[in-house]
Every structure is written in structure tokens, then in C-alpha cells.
Amino acid sequence: MRGSALNLSLVVPAFNEAPRLTETAVRLADAVAGGMIDPSSTELIVVDDGSTDGTAWVAQRLLAPTFFRMQVLRLPQNSGKGAAVRAGAAAATAPIIAFTDTDMSVDPTQIPLLLAGVRGADVVIGSRSMSDSFVECDSVHRVVMGRAFNLLVTTLTDIGFRDTQCGFKAFRTPVARLLFHLMVVDRFAFDVEILYLAQQLGMQISEVPVQWRESENSKVRPLSDSVSMVLDVLRLRFRKSLPPIPALVVTPDSSKRGSRRPPALTRAFSAFRQTDPLLPLARGRALLLLPLCTPTEVDGTALRIGKSSSNVMVRKRLISGTELMDMMPLSWSTGVSGQTDDVRDVGSPFPERRGTNGITHRVGNILRVDQEPVCSLEI
């Protein structure tokens, strides 16, 4: 059972949720008992977003008995739901990533709906606005705030979805890693940015109906959060550039006698971490994008691929947002399995992207590569 291949990385962001985790554990255990979640093929990733109430330790104690494949990550300070989900996406190892709120407003027994949707799409979002959805909410201010925000989002971004904020979404893992790498919004409006980026990149997005029940003690603050979300959407509307993406160009070395490009690349592919986006290039080459990877991880991946075959050359590059748009559509690979059960302290996945204005961005050449322009790749 413990050797089963991973199918799903389920990310649960949490901020000061220790009192609520008992109910969370019960809901997840019920979903497992009902056959809606398979713990042998599901990796649970709880991201403690700088909590001060022992959320990480409570999560480990209550959830580990059900999910032996479990990670608990701790951000050093409260950074926002978007930052927490990004950290979870960076740690995920399954071919599909889903995230859900700790309050389980959408019952986890509905996770199979997300998984079914990913079979035909890159991104799947739970929507409370579909005709088959059921919504139970007594907060008039929350309904009004949601409708006004959705109208603003439609006006400024042309996303076209009536419910961007439901905390119940799933992605193909290479897609998720790319989107969360490019994302700069850390708090509640990060959902809008993810969908905005997905549409810009030509990804397939589908909606599924949900049964949603408003939870008690919601962390949403109607006034301050509304202002913050509006400002974040405005930043998206007028943002001019995307963070560059670290990448590896893998080229068959035709200068070596007896080398043949297809076998050489085939051997190299076995060393790829298959949760990252892969793009074929001209002349039998391949471009492996490494979103959400630190410079050390990029170096390690390059070394591993180089060792896998003596007939390939590996070069590091930074891919700009403009070039990424020109490369569409990308070829998304599938995931590999992994297992961990420890509680780890983690910093920001991209400390070099953290700006003083609270918006994440990448500065400088973080890969320390040569200055040959990426456009020379002859894509």
C-alpha cells in the first residue's frame, strides 16, 4: 500500500487554525473512509502560514495517522494564503495538485470532481455560481462583497468566470508550478492572478459545481480584505512584465562519434523531475522549465541530467515572460512519487523575489549564468 504511486498532492494552507484542525481531520478521515480520497496515493501538504498557536504541530498530530504521506511546512511569518499555497506547490511531487481551505467549506468528499476535471483541462476550479452548485451562506455582507469583487475582476481582467475565489482548485502539477512561479500576489486575490495568467498562457480551464457551506469564524475581513483585493487586481491589470523562469536547454551532442539524438535525449529524460514543464525545441533539443526552483536545485538538476547520458549537453538559461508567451502551447509532463513525514521550517521559496512593497518579483540573474541572450535558442 505504501508503495503506491502518488496521484495527488493536496495542499491545505493554514493560519492559526489549531482549534479548527480537529474538525478538519474528521472531515478528511470521513472522505478517506468513504473512498473519496485514497491515502495510499495522496500526499497531504499542510502549510502553516506563520501561525502562533501551534498549528503545525497540531496538524502533524491529528492528520498523520490518516495520511502517512504527509508534509507540514512552516513559513517563518504570516505571508498570505497565496504565499502558503505557492510553498505547497513548490513541495508537491504528485502529477496533480489541489488545494482546499482548512475550514472545509467545500467538503473533501468532492475532490473526485476536481480529479475528473483535470483529465480534460490544465486548471479546474470549484464554482459556487454553477446551476448544479449548492451554497449555504447567511452573511449578507459576504455575498455582496463577493458579487462586487467578481464584477470588478470581470471588468479589469476579462477572465470571464463568475466565481474566482472558491478555495477549491486543482492543476496539472507542471501547470501549477509555472503559474505559482509567475504569481506575485500573496494574499486573497491570488486566485484571480492564477486564472488571469492561465488564460494568458492559453491553458485549458474548466469549472465544476460544488456544495459550499459558510464556516463559522471565517478569517475574511469584509472591509480591509476587500480594499486589499481591489488593489491587487489593479496591480495585475497594469503589470508590464513577468518574472523570468530558470530553465535548462538539453542538446544531443552530435560531435561525439556514434551519438544519436533520440536515444541520448531519451536517456536524459529519465533524469528529469517530471513535475516540471517540458518543451521540445528545434534540432532535437528540449527545454526544461524549472519554476519554483532555487539556484541550487537548478544546478542539481543540470548535473543529474548531464550524468544520465554522456551524449547530451546541458546549459542554464533564464526564460523571459515574453518568450514564454511565444512558446505556447507547452507540453505538460506527469509527476513522480515522493514521501516525507517530517515538519520542516521553510523560508520563502524565492527570497530574491521579495520586494519592499510586498509584491514578489525576481531581480538580477539568480542562476549566475552567462549573458548569452535566450532569444539565441532558435525556438
Secondary structure by P-SEA (a helix, b strand, c coil): cccccccbbbbbbbcccccaaaaaaaaaaaaaaacccccccbbbbbbccccccaaaaaaaacccccccbbbbbbbcccccaaaaaaaaaaaccccbbbbbcccccccccaaaaaaaaaccccbbbbccccccbbbbbccaaaaaaaaaaaaaaaaccccccccccccccccaaaaaaaaaaaccccccaaaaaaaaaaaaabbbbbbbbbbbbbbccccccaaaaaaaaaaaaaaaacccccbbbbbbbbbccccccccccaaaaaaaaaaccccbbbbbbccbbbbbbbccccaaaaaaaaaaaaaacccbbbbbbbbcaaaaaaaccbbbbbbbbbccbbbbbbccccccccccccbbbbccccccccccccccccc
